[in-house]
Amino acid sequence: MANRPSDIDLDIVGDHGSPVARDGHETLLPSIARSALSTKSVVAHQVRLDPSGFADISETPDDDPRPAGARSGDVIGDRYIVEGQLGRGGMGRVLRVRHSALGKVFACKLIRTTIATHPKIREMFYREARLASALTHDNICSIVDFGQDDTFGLFMVMELLEGQTVHAKLRQAGKLSPKVACDILWQVADAVRFIHSRAILHGDIKSENIFLVKTATQRRLVKLLDFGLARPDLGRIEGIDGTPEYLAPERQDGAPTSQASDIYALGIVLFELLTGRVPFTGDLADVLLHHKLTAVPAPSNHVSEPLDERADELVARATAKDPAKRHPDVQSFMYELRALMGMLGMDQSQRRRAFSHDGARERRDLDHRVKAAAEVFGAVPLPMASCDPTGRVRAANPAFLEFLGAAGDAAGLELRDSALPDVYPALFDDLDEVATSRRPLKRIIYLHEGGERTIEAAILLSAAPTAAEVTAGEVHLVIHPLRAVSS
C-alpha cells in the first residue's frame, strides 16, 4: 500500500477535450489521438490439487439462463467475429475469429464468464497473456490482443497456426526419427533459452504445448504454446503446478519452478520424441513417485534401431534427480544437442540462430531497443503509468511512484490503496470511460503542497492501442505540472 500524503489537495475543473481556461490562462495539451490449444491437462491436474475451487466448466444446459458460449457470427471484444471452433480444453475453447476492421484471421482462446471470475483462473489467464504478448521469437506463438468481454468472458487473441501438436503427431506416427526429433527439440530449446534470458520460466513444457506449423515451404517450424504456468521473477515460490508426466522431482517437494525444472521437461520431451511415449505412465501417484525415485530410462533401450549414445547421455543429464547435476542452463543443453545433431550429419549452418553471429546481433539489437525504451520511460520526469480500468497498475515510472508516495515495484500497485482516489473521486469513473469509449480525457487539477504554494497540473488519460502487445485494454495516465499559481 502506498503512503497517503495529507498535504496534497486536488481540485478537478477540466473537461473531456477542450483546453481549460482559468483566470484568462488557457492550457493547451496535445491531442492523443496465438491455431493454439488450451491448457486442458494443466487445469485437470489443478482440479486434483484443489477440486473445491473450480466452477463447473461443462456446456451450459439448454434451460440454463446464462448465455451460451460464443457461436459463429458472435462478436468478441467488439472487434473479433467468430467463424468457428478450433479446439476445446479445460479452461474453455479456442475459436477461429476475424478482426472486423482488419479482416485478418486469428485464433482466440476464450474462457467463459462462468469460470472467468475465479481468481486462480484469472491469474493464470492474465499471466499467460501478459508474459507471452511481451515475447517476440520465431518459435513462440505471438499474442496480439487480450481482454474481457462482458458476455463471453476473458479472451486472448493469437496468431492462427495451421498444423498439429507434437502430441497429436506422435499418436498418429509413433516415435520420430532422431533427426526430426532433434530438429523439433532444437527449436523448442531455443524458445526456452530466449524466455530464460528475460527472467521468465515456462513451467509446463510438454508435447501438447509444442506445435508443428504447416508452412508453404519444406522448412519445419515449431512453436511453443501456453504460458499459463509461466512465471516472471526466477525463484518465486508458489503452489505446485504442471503436468505430472513432465514434472521435475523437486517440484513435488514445493520447490519453485526454475530453469532446472524446465530443462528436466526438455529431457522428458526428447525421450518422448525418440520413443513415442513418456517414460512414466499410470496413476498420478505412481507417475510422481517414479519421477522422484526412478531414473528416466535410456531411449536406446526402447527403440529397435541403433541410437547414438549421446542421446542417452543428454536425456540422463537433463533428467537427473538432483537439479544441480543437470545442465546449468539451456545454452549448455543446446550445446550437447548440437553435438548429437552433428553426429547425425544434420546441417546446422542456418538453423542454429542461438550460436550464429547474425542471430546474436539480432537479439542484441532487440535487447538494446527494449532497454532504451525502459530507460526513457524511467527517466521521464513526468509521472506516467499504465493501469487497467479498476486502477491496478502494470507499470509506472519513478516519478509516478514518487508522486503517490509509493515505494518499491509498481507491479501490482492498486490506485485505490493510494491517496489519489481521495482527492480525485472521479478517477475510476474516468478510467472506465476512457477504456470503454477509447477517447482521451483531460483534466486540470490543482495540487496544494502546503503553505501558499499551489501547482496547476494536467492529467491525461488515454486508451492503449488495441494492437499494443502488452497494455491492450489498459489506460495510460500522465500527470503534467503546468505552472505555479497563488492560493
C-alpha positions in Angstrom: 0.0 0.0 0.0 1.3 3.5 -0.8 1.8 6.1 1.8 -1.1 8.5 2.0 0.3 12.1 1.9 -2.0 14.5 3.6 -0.6 17.7 2.2 -1.9 17.3 -1.3 -5.3 18.6 -2.3 -6.6 18.0 -5.8 -9.4 20.1 -7.5 -10.8 18.8 -10.7 -12.0 21.5 -13.0 -11.4 20.1 -16.5 -13.5 18.5 -19.2 -13.1 15.8 -21.9 -11.5 17.5 -24.8 -11.2 21.3 -24.8 -8.4 23.5 -23.4 -9.3 24.7 -20.0 -9.3 28.4 -19.1 -8.6 29.7 -15.6 -8.2 33.4 -14.9 -7.6 34.2 -18.5 -4.9 31.4 -18.8 -5.5 28.7 -21.4 -3.9 25.4 -21.0 -3.1 23.6 -24.3 -2.4 19.9 -24.3 -1.6 17.9 -27.4 -4.5 15.7 -28.6 -3.8 12.0 -28.2 -5.5 10.5 -30.7 -1.6 -17.3 -31.0 -4.1 -22.4 -34.0 -3.2 -22.9 -30.3 -4.6 -25.4 -27.8 -5.8 -24.6 -24.3 -4.4 -25.9 -21.1 -6.5 -29.0 -20.7 -4.1 -31.2 -18.8 -2.8 -28.3 -16.7 -6.3 -27.5 -15.4 -7.2 -31.1 -14.9 -4.1 -31.5 -12.7 -5.0 -28.4 -10.7 -8.5 -29.7 -10.2 -7.0 -32.7 -8.5 -4.9 -30.4 -6.3 -7.8 -28.1 -5.4 -11.1 -29.7 -6.5 -13.3 -27.4 -4.4 -12.1 -24.2 -6.0 -13.2 -24.6 -9.6 -16.6 -23.9 -11.1 -18.4 -26.3 -13.4 -16.9 -25.9 -16.9 -19.3 -28.2 -18.8 -21.5 -26.8 -21.5 -24.4 -24.6 -20.4 -27.7 -26.6 -20.4 -30.5 -25.5 -22.6 -32.6 -24.5 -19.7 -29.8 -22.5 -18.0 -30.5 -18.7 -18.2 -26.8 -17.9 -18.5 -25.6 -17.0 -22.0 -24.3 -19.9 -24.2 -20.7 -19.9 -25.5 -19.8 -17.8 -28.5 -21.1 -19.1 -31.8 -20.4 -18.3 -35.4 -21.3 -14.7 -36.1 -20.9 -13.5 -32.5 -18.5 -10.7 -31.8 -16.0 -10.9 -29.0 -14.4 -7.7 -27.6 -16.4 -5.6 -30.1 -14.0 -6.5 -32.9 -13.5 -10.3 -33.3 -16.1 -12.1 -35.4 -16.4 -15.8 -34.6 -16.0 -18.1 -37.6 -15.8 -21.5 -35.9 -14.2 -23.6 -33.3 -10.6 -24.9 -33.4 -10.3 -26.8 -30.2 -11.6 -27.3 -26.6 -9.9 -27.7 -23.3 -10.4 -27.5 -19.5 -10.4 -23.7 -19.4 -12.6 -23.1 -22.4 -12.4 -23.1 -26.2 -10.2 -21.9 -29.0 -12.1 -20.2 -31.8 -11.3 -19.0 -35.3 -12.0 -15.3 -35.4 -11.7 -12.5 -37.9 -10.9 -8.9 -37.0 -13.9 -6.8 -38.0 -11.7 -3.9 -39.3 -8.5 -5.5 -40.5 -10.2 -8.6 -42.0 -7.3 -10.7 -40.6 -7.9 -14.2 -39.2 -6.7 -15.1 -35.7 -7.1 -17.8 -33.1 -9.0 -16.7 -29.9 -8.7 -18.5 -26.6 -11.9 -17.9 -24.7 -12.7 -18.5 -21.1 -16.4 -18.3 -20.5 -17.9 -16.0 -17.9 -19.0 -19.0 -15.8 -15.4 -19.6 -14.6 -13.6 -16.4 -15.6 -14.4 -14.8 -12.2 -12.4 -17.5 -10.4 -9.2 -15.8 -9.0 -7.0 -18.7 -9.9 -8.3 -18.9 -13.5 -8.0 -15.1 -14.0 -4.5 -15.1 -12.6 -3.3 -17.9 -14.9 -5.0 -16.3 -17.9 -3.7 -12.8 -17.5 -0.2 -14.1 -16.6 -0.1 -16.0 -19.8 -1.4 -13.2 -21.9 0.9 -10.5 -20.5 4.1 -12.6 -20.5 3.5 -14.2 -23.9 2.5 -10.9 -25.5 5.8 -9.3 -24.5 7.9 -12.0 -26.2 8.9 -11.9 -29.8 10.6 -15.1 -31.1 10.2 -17.2 -34.2 9.4 -20.3 -32.1 6.9 -18.7 -29.7 3.2 -18.2 -30.6 2.5 -14.5 -30.9 -0.2 -12.9 -28.7 -1.7 -9.9 -30.3 -4.6 -8.9 -28.0 -6.4 -9.9 -24.8 -9.1 -8.6 -22.6 -12.6 -9.3 -21.2 -15.9 -9.4 -23.0 -18.9 -8.7 -20.8 -20.9 -11.6 -22.4 -18.3 -14.2 -23.3 -15.6 -13.7 -20.6 -11.9 -13.5 -20.9 -10.3 -13.7 -24.3 -6.8 -13.9 -25.7 -6.1 -13.4 -29.4 -3.1 -15.0 -31.1 -1.7 -15.8 -34.5 -3.6 -18.5 -36.2 -1.4 -21.6 -36.7 -2.2 -24.4 -39.1 -0.8 -27.8 -38.3 -0.9 -30.1 -35.2 0.7 -30.6 -31.9 3.7 -32.9 -31.4 1.5 -34.9 -29.1 -1.0 -35.5 -31.9 1.8 -36.3 -34.3 3.2 -38.9 -32.0 -0.2 -40.5 -31.6 -0.5 -40.8 -35.4 3.0 -41.8 -36.3 4.6 -43.2 -33.2 8.2 -42.2 -32.5 10.0 -39.7 -34.7 13.3 -40.3 -36.4 16.3 -39.0 -34.5 16.9 -36.2 -37.0 13.3 -34.9 -36.8 13.3 -35.2 -33.0 16.5 -33.2 -32.7 15.2 -30.5 -35.1 12.0 -30.1 -33.2 13.7 -30.1 -29.8 16.3 -27.6 -31.0 13.6 -25.0 -31.9 11.8 -25.6 -28.6 15.0 -25.3 -26.6 15.9 -22.0 -28.4 12.5 -20.6 -27.4 13.1 -21.7 -23.8 16.6 -20.2 -23.9 15.0 -16.9 -25.1 12.4 -16.7 -22.3 15.0 -17.7 -19.7 17.2 -14.8 -20.9 14.3 -12.5 -19.9 13.9 -14.0 -16.5 10.7 -15.9 -17.4 10.1 -19.6 -16.9 7.6 -21.7 -18.8 6.6 -24.3 -16.2 4.7 -26.6 -18.5 6.8 -27.8 -21.4 5.3 -30.9 -22.9 4.4 -32.3 -26.3 0.9 -30.9 -26.1 2.4 -27.4 -25.9 4.7 -27.9 -28.9 3.0 -27.1 -32.3 4.2 -28.2 -35.7 3.2 -25.4 -38.1 2.2 -26.3 -41.6 4.2 -23.9 -43.9 4.3 -23.3 -47.6 8.0 -24.4 -47.7 9.6 -27.6 -46.6 11.1 -25.9 -43.5 9.8 -27.4 -40.3 8.6 -24.7 -38.0 7.9 -25.3 -34.3 6.0 -23.0 -31.9 6.0 -23.2 -28.1 2.5 -22.6 -26.7 0.6 -22.0 -23.5 2.4 -19.8 -20.9 -0.4 -20.3 -18.5 2.1 -21.6 -15.9 4.9 -19.3 -16.9 6.3 -17.2 -14.1 8.3 -13.9 -14.0 11.0 -13.5 -11.4 13.1 -16.6 -11.1 12.9 -18.3 -7.8 9.3 -17.3 -7.0 7.7 -19.9 -4.7 4.1 -20.8 -5.4 1.9 -23.9 -5.3 2.8 -26.9 -7.4 1.6 -26.6 -10.9 2.4 -28.5 -14.1 1.7 -31.8 -15.9 2.7 -34.9 -13.8 4.4 -36.8 -16.7 6.9 -33.9 -17.2 7.2 -32.7 -13.6 10.7 -32.4 -12.1 11.0 -34.3 -8.8 11.9 -31.3 -6.7 8.6 -29.6 -7.7 6.8 -32.3 -5.7 8.6 -31.0 -2.5 7.3 -27.5 -3.1 10.4 -26.1 -4.9 9.6 -23.3 -7.2 9.7 -23.6 -11.0 13.2 -23.0 -12.2 15.4 -23.2 -15.2 16.4 -26.6 -14.0 12.8 -27.8 -13.9 12.3 -26.5 -17.5 15.4 -28.4 -18.5 14.1 -31.6 -16.9 10.9 -31.2 -19.0 13.1 -30.8 -22.2 14.8 -34.1 -21.3 11.4 -35.8 -21.0 10.2 -34.4 -24.3 13.4 -35.7 -26.0 12.7 -39.1 -24.6 9.1 -38.9 -25.9 10.2 -37.8 -29.4 12.6 -40.6 -29.7 10.5 -43.4 -28.3 6.9 -42.2 -28.9 5.9 -42.3 -25.3 6.7 -40.6 -22.0 8.9 -42.6 -19.6 6.4 -42.9 -16.8 2.6 -43.5 -17.1 -0.2 -44.8 -14.9 -2.0 -43.4 -11.9 -1.0 -39.9 -10.8 0.7 -41.1 -7.6 2.7 -43.7 -9.5 3.9 -41.2 -12.1 5.0 -38.8 -9.4 6.8 -41.5 -7.4 8.7 -42.6 -10.5 9.8 -39.1 -11.3 11.1 -38.8 -7.7 12.8 -42.2 -7.3 13.3 -43.9 -10.7 15.9 -42.8 -13.3 14.5 -42.0 -16.7 15.3 -45.0 -18.9 17.8 -44.7 -21.8 15.8 -44.0 -25.0 18.0 -46.5 -26.9 16.5 -49.3 -24.7 13.0 -48.5 -26.1 13.7 -48.4 -29.8 14.7 -51.1 -32.2 17.1 -49.1 -34.4 20.6 -48.1 -33.2 20.6 -44.7 -31.4 23.7 -42.6 -30.8 24.8 -42.9 -27.2 24.9 -39.1 -27.0 21.0 -39.2 -27.0 21.0 -41.4 -23.9 23.6 -39.1 -22.2 21.6 -36.0 -23.0 18.4 -37.4 -21.6 20.2 -38.7 -18.5 21.8 -35.4 -17.6 18.8 -33.3 -18.3 16.6 -35.5 -16.1 19.0 -36.0 -13.2 17.1 -36.2 -9.9 19.4 -33.6 -8.4 18.8 -30.2 -10.2 22.5 -29.3 -9.6 23.6 -32.2 -11.8 21.5 -31.1 -14.8 22.8 -28.7 -17.4 23.5 -25.3 -15.8 21.3 -23.5 -18.4 19.5 -24.2 -21.7 22.5 -22.9 -23.7 24.6 -25.9 -22.3 21.7 -28.3 -23.1 21.7 -27.0 -26.7 25.5 -27.3 -26.9 25.2 -31.1 -26.2 22.2 -31.3 -28.5 24.2 -29.7 -31.3 26.9 -32.3 -30.8 24.3 -35.1 -31.2 23.0 -33.4 -34.4 26.5 -33.2 -35.8 26.9 -36.9 -35.3 23.6 -37.5 -37.1 25.0 -35.5 -40.1 22.5 -32.7 -39.8 23.2 -29.3 -41.5 23.4 -26.7 -38.8 24.5 -23.7 -40.8 21.2 -21.8 -41.0 19.0 -23.2 -38.2 21.4 -22.5 -35.2 20.4 -18.9 -34.6 21.4 -19.0 -31.0 25.0 -19.7 -31.9 25.2 -17.6 -35.1 26.6 -14.1 -35.5 23.5 -12.8 -37.2 21.2 -14.3 -34.6 23.3 -12.8 -31.8 23.3 -9.4 -33.4 19.5 -9.6 -34.0 19.0 -10.4 -30.3 21.4 -7.7 -29.2 19.6 -5.1 -31.3 16.3 -6.1 -29.8 17.7 -6.0 -26.3 19.0 -2.5 -26.9 15.6 -1.3 -28.2 13.8 -2.8 -25.2 16.4 -1.3 -22.8 16.3 2.1 -24.5 12.5 2.3 -24.2 12.7 1.3 -20.5 15.4 3.9 -19.8 13.5 6.7 -21.5 10.3 5.7 -19.6 12.1 5.6 -16.3 13.9 8.8 -16.8 11.0 11.0 -17.9 10.3 13.5 -15.0 6.5 13.4 -15.7 4.6 10.9 -13.6 3.5 8.2 -16.1 1.7 4.8 -15.6 -0.4 2.2 -17.3 -3.3 0.5 -15.4 -6.4 -1.4 -16.0 -9.9 0.2 -15.6 -10.0 -0.9 -12.0 -6.8 1.0 -11.2 -4.4 -1.9 -10.9 -1.0 -0.6 -12.1 1.1 -2.7 -14.5 3.9 -0.3 -15.0 4.9 3.1 -13.6 8.0 5.3 -13.8 9.8 6.5 -10.6 8.2 10.0 -11.0 4.7 8.4 -10.7 5.7 6.4 -7.6 7.2 9.5 -6.0 4.0 11.4 -6.8 1.9 8.8 -5.0 4.4 8.5 -2.2 4.8 4.8 -3.0 7.9 2.7 -2.6 9.1 -0.4 -4.4 8.0 -2.0 -7.6 4.9 -0.6 -9.4 3.7 -4.0 -10.5 0.5 -4.9 -8.5 0.1 -1.4 -7.1 -3.6 -0.6 -6.6 -4.6 3.0 -7.1 -7.4 2.6 -4.6 -4.8 1.9 -1.9 -3.1 5.3 -2.6 -4.3 8.8 -1.7 -5.2 9.6 -5.3 -8.9 8.5 -5.2 -9.4 10.6 -2.0 -8.5 13.8 -3.9 -9.7 12.6 -7.3 -13.1 10.9 -6.7 -13.9 10.6 -10.4 -10.7 8.6 -11.1 -12.3 5.2 -11.5 -15.3 6.5 -13.5 -12.8 8.3 -15.8 -10.7 5.2 -16.2 -13.7 3.1 -17.1 -15.0 5.7 -19.5 -11.6 6.0 -21.4 -11.3 2.2 -21.6 -14.8 1.9 -22.9 -15.1 4.9 -25.3 -11.4 4.9 -26.3 -11.4 8.7 -26.3 -8.7 10.6 -24.4 -9.8 12.5 -21.3 -8.1 15.7 -20.0 -8.4 17.2 -16.5 -6.9 20.3 -15.0 -6.1 19.8 -11.3 -4.6 22.0 -8.5 -2.1 20.5 -6.1 -1.9 22.3 -2.8 1.5 21.3 -1.4 1.2 23.1 1.9 1.6 26.8 2.7 0.6 29.1 -0.1 2.2 27.1 -3.0 -0.3 25.6 -5.5 0.6 23.8 -8.7 -1.6 23.7 -11.7 -1.3 20.4 -13.4 -3.0 18.4 -16.2 -4.0 14.8 -16.0 -4.3 13.0 -19.4 -5.9 9.5 -19.6 -5.8 7.7 -23.0 -6.6 4.2 -24.0 -3.8 1.9 -25.0 -3.8 0.9 -28.7 -5.7 -2.3 -29.4 -2.7 -3.6 -31.2 -0.5 -3.0 -28.1 1.4 -6.2 -27.3 1.2 -5.8 -23.5 -1.1 -3.0 -22.4 -4.1 -3.5 -24.7 -7.2 -2.9 -22.7 -5.5 -0.6 -20.3 -5.4 3.1 -19.8 -2.2 5.2 -20.0 -2.0 8.0 -17.4 0.2 11.1 -17.5 0.4 13.9 -14.9 1.9 17.1 -16.3 2.6 20.0 -13.9 2.0 23.3 -15.8 2.7 26.2 -13.6 2.7 27.5 -10.1 -0.3 29.7 -9.1 -1.0 31.6 -5.9 -3.6 30.2 -3.4 
